[in-house]
Each structure stands twice: as C-alpha cells, then as structure tokens.
Amino acid sequence: MAFVLVVGDVTRFPRSKKLASYLGLIPSEDSSGTRRRLGAISKQGNTLLRTLLVEAGQSAARCDPELRRA
C-alpha cells in the first residue's frame, strides 16, 4: 500500500532502474578516469518506502532458502 501511495503510477518510469533511482536504491558512485567505485545506496529517495522495501527483502531472505543464496 505504501508503495502505491508514494510512487503512484509506475508507468511514468520508462525503466526499472529509473524507479530504483527515484527510491534511492541505486548505489552512489565515485569515479575518476578509468576507476569506477560504487558505494552504499544513495538514500536520496523516500526514507519510509526505502526502509519498508529493504526490510521486506531481508524478511524474504530469512524465510526463503533460495533467496539466501542470491
């Protein structure tokens, strides 16, 4: 429910990467020259929704052995 209330119509995002970026789930990047270094998630999006999605993922990984291996 929170996802629908915060995001609204997901068709406004042309790709899933754009939606992930909107939510702040894309890693930050510190690049220079040929070196590309990815950091932690950017935390730029909606804090409540990002927290709910991360907790849902952690809960799913705890309950499903297949997800634990990923």
C-alpha positions as CSV (number, residue, x, y, z in Angstrom):
1,M,0.0,0.0,0.0
2,A,2.8,2.4,0.9
3,F,4.5,1.8,-2.5
4,V,1.3,2.7,-4.4
5,L,0.8,5.8,-2.3
6,V,4.4,7.1,-2.7
7,V,5.1,6.1,-6.3
8,G,1.7,6.4,-7.8
9,D,1.6,5.3,-11.5
10,V,4.8,3.2,-12.2
11,T,4.3,3.6,-15.9
12,R,5.8,7.1,-15.6
13,F,9.2,5.4,-15.2
14,P,10.5,4.1,-18.5
15,R,12.9,1.6,-16.9
16,S,13.1,-0.2,-13.6
17,K,16.5,1.5,-13.0
18,K,14.8,4.9,-13.1
19,L,12.3,3.7,-10.4
20,A,15.1,2.3,-8.3
21,S,16.9,5.6,-8.6
22,Y,13.8,7.5,-7.6
23,L,13.5,5.3,-4.5
24,G,17.2,5.9,-3.6
25,L,18.1,2.2,-4.0
26,I,20.9,2.8,-6.6
27,P,24.5,2.8,-5.2
28,S,26.3,6.0,-5.1
29,E,29.3,6.3,-7.5
30,D,32.7,7.8,-7.0
31,S,34.5,7.6,-10.4
32,S,37.6,9.2,-11.8
33,G,39.4,8.3,-15.0
34,T,39.1,4.6,-15.6
35,R,38.4,3.7,-12.0
36,R,34.7,3.1,-11.1
37,R,33.8,2.7,-7.4
38,L,30.3,2.0,-6.2
39,G,29.3,2.9,-2.7
40,A,26.3,2.3,-0.5
41,I,22.7,3.1,-1.6
42,S,22.3,6.8,-2.2
43,K,19.5,7.4,0.3
44,Q,18.1,10.2,-1.9
45,G,14.5,8.9,-2.2
46,N,11.6,8.4,0.2
47,T,13.0,7.1,3.5
48,L,9.9,5.3,4.7
49,L,9.4,3.4,1.4
50,R,13.1,2.5,1.1
51,T,13.1,1.2,4.7
52,L,10.0,-0.9,4.0
53,L,11.4,-2.4,0.8
54,V,14.8,-3.3,2.5
55,E,13.0,-4.9,5.5
56,A,10.7,-6.9,3.1
57,G,13.8,-8.1,1.2
58,Q,15.6,-9.1,4.4
59,S,12.5,-10.9,5.7
60,A,12.1,-12.8,2.4
61,A,15.7,-13.8,2.5
62,R,15.3,-15.1,6.1
63,C,12.2,-17.2,5.1
64,D,13.2,-18.5,1.7
65,P,16.4,-20.6,1.4
66,E,16.6,-19.9,-2.4
67,L,16.8,-16.1,-1.7
68,R,19.5,-16.6,0.9
69,R,21.9,-17.9,-1.8
70,A,21.4,-14.8,-4.0
